């Protein structure tokens, strides 16, 4: 999935992957903690796609670490959306 940042830059999430000794996949670059850099209009869409992908791959042991990162980033995106909503409507 491609993510658009506020700077106009695009990034592929999760990016390059490496396989650990036990067969799990890990991203080369961690992608959690980047929600504040994502364009605000895209936050809900990205969160939805991250949760959907994690749900589809929940039974794949190789995807365990990636799913955790996907769900953490989705949580960060939703936190930013709620914070923006509270500022706008309260």
C-alpha positions as CSV (number, residue, x, y, z in Angstrom):
1,X,0.0,0.0,0.0
2,X,1.3,3.5,-0.8
3,X,1.0,6.3,1.7
4,X,1.2,10.0,0.9
5,X,3.0,12.2,3.4
6,X,2.4,15.9,4.1
7,X,5.7,16.7,2.2
8,X,4.3,15.3,-1.0
9,X,6.4,12.2,-0.7
10,X,5.0,8.7,-1.3
11,X,6.1,5.6,0.6
12,X,5.3,1.9,0.2
13,X,4.1,0.3,3.5
14,X,5.6,-2.1,4.7
15,X,8.4,-1.7,2.1
16,X,11.3,-4.2,1.8
17,X,11.0,-7.3,3.9
18,X,13.6,-9.7,5.3
19,X,12.9,-13.2,6.5
20,X,14.1,-14.2,10.0
21,X,15.6,-17.5,11.0
22,X,12.3,-18.7,12.3
23,X,10.5,-17.9,9.0
24,X,8.8,-14.7,10.0
25,X,8.8,-11.6,7.8
26,X,10.1,-8.3,9.2
27,X,10.2,-4.9,7.4
28,X,13.7,-3.4,6.9
29,X,12.4,0.0,8.1
30,X,9.9,0.1,10.9
31,X,6.7,1.9,9.8
32,X,5.1,2.6,13.2
33,X,5.2,6.1,14.4
34,X,4.7,7.8,11.1
35,X,1.0,8.6,11.4
36,X,1.8,12.3,12.2
37,X,3.4,12.6,8.7
38,X,0.5,11.2,6.7
39,X,-1.9,13.5,5.0
40,X,-4.9,14.0,7.3
41,X,-7.5,13.3,4.6
42,X,-6.0,9.8,4.1
43,X,-5.8,8.7,7.7
44,X,-9.1,6.9,7.9
45,X,-8.6,5.1,4.6
46,X,-5.1,4.0,5.5
47,X,-6.3,2.7,8.9
48,X,-9.1,0.8,7.2
49,X,-6.7,-0.8,4.7
50,X,-4.2,-1.7,7.5
51,X,-6.9,-3.4,9.6
52,X,-8.3,-5.3,6.6
53,X,-4.9,-6.6,5.5
54,X,-4.1,-7.7,9.1
55,X,-7.4,-9.5,9.3
56,X,-6.9,-11.3,6.0
57,X,-3.4,-12.5,7.1
58,X,-4.2,-13.2,10.7
59,X,-3.6,-17.0,10.4
60,X,-0.3,-16.7,8.6
61,X,2.4,-17.1,11.2
62,X,5.0,-15.4,8.9
63,X,2.9,-12.2,9.1
64,X,2.7,-12.0,12.9
65,X,5.2,-9.1,13.3
66,X,3.9,-7.3,10.2
67,X,0.3,-7.6,11.5
68,X,1.3,-6.1,14.8
69,X,3.0,-3.2,13.1
70,X,0.0,-2.7,10.8
71,X,-2.4,-2.6,13.8
72,X,-0.2,-0.2,15.7
73,X,0.0,2.2,12.8
74,X,-3.8,1.9,12.3
75,X,-4.3,2.8,16.0
76,X,-2.0,5.8,15.6
77,X,-3.9,6.9,12.5
78,X,-7.2,6.7,14.4
79,X,-5.8,8.6,17.4
80,X,-4.8,11.4,15.1
81,X,-8.2,11.4,13.4
82,X,-9.9,11.6,16.8
83,X,-7.6,14.4,17.9
84,X,-8.3,16.4,14.8
85,X,-12.1,15.8,15.2
86,X,-12.0,17.0,18.8
87,X,-10.2,20.2,17.8
88,X,-12.6,20.9,15.0
89,X,-15.9,20.1,16.7
90,X,-15.3,21.0,20.4
